[in-house]
Structure formats: structure tokens, C-alpha cells
Amino acid sequence: MSHETGDCLFCRIRDGEVPSTKVYEDEQVIAFKDINPKAPLHVLIVPRKHIATINDITEADAGLAGHLFLVAKQVAADAGYGDIGYQVQMNCLKGGGQVIFHIHLHLLAGGRSGPLLPAG
């Protein structure tokens, strides 16, 4: 299943067409603050490569998928939550809570105990 990249919000953010508050970027990913945060720290970690859903990840993307989590660890540590704790979540398809069809991790910290995002 592939979704069109033409009007992808995250591709437009990646390309600088839509402003964001970036907290991290490298050659593979960008990370920026969510505009509708669900916790004191709510960062979206987005690969530069457009991959619509978890179902579209291939073996060739395994390194990129792992890199998303390494970036989440780094961003959490940089924000002071590395030793306190944080959550990382990725949704898949509408039934799983995915709204923007470009894979991304939600990094959340500083909220109440328990899940910060509702299950799908």
C-alpha cells in the first residue's frame, strides 16, 4: 500500500515549505516539536525518505527504522528525560491512529504516568 507524496505535510516540512521548530536533524531524519503537544515534550521524528506506513517499510529500510529510535533516545537525553523516562509511539493506518501517511515516531515525556497517547 502506497500513499501519494504530493501533498505530504512532513515532506513539505522536510523541504522547508512549511515551518517547524526543529530540535534535531541529520542526513536521514528530522525531528521537530508537535504543534498540538500531548505532553510537555512531544517531538515528531520523521525520516527524510517518504515511507507512508509501517506496512511499507522494507528490508532496505531496516537501518533507517533503527536510526529513528536512536534519534529518539538522543532527543530524549538532550531534553533531560534520558534517565527519567519517556515514551515512543508509531501508529499504522487510520485504524491504528495514523493521521499523516509518512511514518514518524512520537517522542513524549514529562506527562502523567501511563500512556500519553490513546491506543489506536
PAMI-231159 format. One record per residue: x, y, z negated of N, C-alpha, C, O in turn. Coordinates in steps of 0.05 Angstrom, whole numbers, plus 5000, padded with zeros to 4 digits. Each point is the difference from the previous one (the first is absolute). Layout:
// residues N
XYZXYZXYZXYZ...
//
This chain:
// residues 120
501749765000498350245000501850255000501750034983497950145036501650245002498250245001498050005015502650204970498550255000501650215015502550005000496150185013501350215016501750184983499350064977503050035034501750194986499550295008501150184987497249865033499650275010499350224980501250215002497049734980499250214981500649914971498550074982503649775015500749904973501150234983502050135007496749924970500850214982502949974991501650195000499249564993502749964991502150045022502250094994497149845030501950055023500250305004502250105006495650054990500150295003501750134978501450195004498449704971501650094978503049945006501750174997498849585012502749925007501250195020502450074998496050015022501050175022500050304993500850165017498449914959500150274991497650175010500050244997498049635014497650145010498150084978498550195002501649654976498350054977501950034976501749834996498050384988501850054978499549794977497949894997504350064989499849824977502250094980501850155006497949764969502050054980501749754997499449824985502750175031501849775000501649984975501050204989499349565001501749954977502449825007501949974984498049915040502149825008499749965030497849995011504549985003499949915028502749895008502150084990497849735027502449885012499349925029497950085010503849775003499549935028497749815004499049975022500149904956497849805003497450094988497949915010502150264970497550074986499950294992502150144999495549954995499650264987498349954976498349815000502050354980498349984976499250284992501650195000495849844995498950264994497749984980498849784997500650444990497950014980497349965013499550125021498849724966497349975010498450264995500350124978498149965041498650254997497549974981498850204992500549565002497849944982501049804979499149775000502750324982501349824982498149864980498150124990502549635005498549844981501549964974499149874981503350255017501749994976501950245001500350125021501049944956501950235000502149975022500950205012500149554993501749955022498549825020499349784993500250325030498749845021501350085026499550205012502349624997501650045024499349785020499649774993500250315032499649815022502749955014501450195007499249564996502649925013499249875026498849795001502150345021499049945026502349945019501950155002498049625012502149955020499850195023497750085008504550005004499950175024498849855023498650125017501849624984498949835021497049964994499249944978499250105042497149964996499449705001500449875020498650044957498949734997497350044988499850104978498149815035497350074992499249884973499050144983501449605013499149864976502149794992501849945015497949964961501749784991499949775020502049875005495650085007499749795019501750035025500449815015500550444990501650065024503049994994501650035019499249924957502849974993501149745012498749794998503650225016501249775012502649934985500950154983500249625024502649924989502150215004501750054984498250085039501950215007499750244981501950164997495849874990499550224981500749934971499650174982501449595013500449914972501950194985499650074977502650015036501950184987498750274994500550114978497949995040498650264995498049974977499850184983498749605017498149964978501449994973499150124980503249745019501550004975501150274993500150074976500750085044501150274995497950194987500750174984496849795023497950164988500049974970499750204985500749565005500049954971502650114987499950094978502349905036502550114990499750314997501050114981497750015038499550294998498150064977500450194986497549645011498150044977501650004974499550164983502349645014501649984976501650264995500250104978501050005044501750234998498450254993500850164983496949885031498450234995498950004971499950204986499349565005499049984972502350074980499550144981502949765024502250064983500750305000500450124979499650005045500650285002498050174986500650224990496949695008497950154987499849944970498350104986503549725004500149954971498349764991499649964976499449885043498249784993501349735003498749794995503850205013501349755005500149814976499649765003500850354974500149844975497450004985499749854980498450325028497450024986498049815013498549864986501550145040498149835015498450165020499550244997499749625024498550125022498649785015500549764996497750325022498549815017500750055029500550235008499449565007500450015029497749855013499549774992499050355026497749875013500050055029500750225010498549575006499650035028497349875007499549774993498850385021497349905008500149905028501650095017496649714990499949895027497149995010498349874988501250275033497450025013498050154983500450044976497450035036497950164986499049854975499650124979500049625024499049844977501949994977499249944978503450115028502050004979500750284991502050044985496550165024500450284991501850165018500750234993500249675030501750155017498450225015497949945012503050304986498750235013501550095025498850065021503849964977501750085022501449755010501449864985498350095041501149765012502950035009500650005024501150044956502950015003500949914973499650134980501849635018500649894974501450214983501650165009497949824965501350184981499649884972498149874994503850194989499949934972499050254984500750225006497649724975499250204980501849954976500049784989501550425002501649994976498650184980499750245004499549634973498450154980501349964973500949784993499250444991501249994974498950234983499150205010501149754964499350224981497050014993499250184986499349635023497149994994499549824976501849924986495650035009499249834979501049715005500849945023499249894957500849735004497949865017497650085000503149715014498249865018500250105028501450205005497249685013500150085028499250295004498050094989503550055028499450285005498250025025498550205002501649615016498250005023498149774998500749794991496850265017498149784998500749785021501050065021498449694972500549785019498050035023497650054996503449925028498850015025497150015004499050025023
//
